Amino acid sequence: MENAFTYMGKAVKIELNKSADKATVTIDGKPFKAMLHIEGKPEDNYIKLWMCEGAYPMFETPQAMAHHLIRYWHRHNGEGA
């Protein structure tokens, strides 16, 4: 998992907690809290998706969440997060 990268000119940093079920996704200094949501059981081919506080979409990785947030603000504000 990539912990720091640049996307559309924005610096992204991802910090996971020790149990890897919560993360802070920071985009140009703005933190977004995220947590892993698990539905089902491993033997049932369960679903593991990341969700951000106050947001509806869920993503497979914190990186995918960062990409979405940056694209969203770029599209709606013309400037990014």
C-alpha positions in Angstrom: 0.0 0.0 0.0 1.4 3.4 -1.0 1.4 5.7 2.0 2.4 9.0 0.2 1.9 10.1 -3.3 0.8 13.0 -5.5 -2.4 13.0 -7.5 -3.6 15.8 -9.8 -1.0 18.1 -8.1 -2.2 17.3 -4.6 0.0 15.7 -1.9 -1.6 12.7 -0.3 -0.5 11.0 2.9 -2.2 7.9 4.3 -1.6 6.8 7.9 -3.1 3.5 9.1 -3.6 2.6 12.8 -1.8 -0.5 14.2 -4.7 -2.8 13.5 -5.1 -1.4 9.9 -8.9 -0.8 10.3 -8.7 3.0 10.6 -6.8 5.5 8.6 -6.3 9.2 8.2 -6.1 10.3 4.6 -4.5 13.8 4.4 -4.8 15.8 1.2 -2.7 19.0 1.1 -2.8 19.2 4.9 -6.6 18.5 5.2 -7.3 15.3 7.2 -10.1 12.9 6.4 -10.9 10.1 8.9 -11.7 6.7 7.4 -12.5 3.3 8.7 -12.7 -0.2 7.3 -16.2 -1.6 7.0 -16.5 -5.4 6.8 -19.7 -7.1 5.8 -20.0 -10.9 6.0 -17.5 -13.5 6.9 -14.2 -14.5 5.2 -15.6 -17.9 4.3 -18.5 -16.2 2.5 -16.3 -14.1 0.3 -16.9 -11.1 2.5 -16.7 -7.4 1.5 -14.1 -5.1 2.9 -14.6 -1.4 2.0 -13.2 1.9 3.3 -15.6 4.6 4.3 -14.9 8.3 5.2 -16.8 10.0 8.0 -19.6 12.1 6.6 -19.4 10.6 3.1 -21.6 8.0 1.4 -19.2 6.3 -1.1 -17.1 3.4 -0.1 -13.8 2.3 -1.6 -11.6 -0.7 -1.8 -8.5 1.2 -0.5 -7.7 4.5 1.2 -5.8 5.4 -1.9 -8.9 5.0 -4.1 -10.8 7.2 -1.5 -8.1 9.9 -1.9 -8.4 9.8 -5.7 -12.2 10.2 -5.5 -12.0 13.1 -3.0 -9.5 15.0 -5.2 -11.5 14.4 -8.4 -14.7 15.4 -6.7 -13.3 18.8 -5.4 -11.5 19.4 -8.7 -14.7 18.8 -10.6 -16.9 20.9 -8.4 -14.5 23.6 -7.3 -12.0 23.6 -10.1 -9.1 23.5 -7.7 -8.9 20.2 -5.9 -9.3 19.4 -2.2 
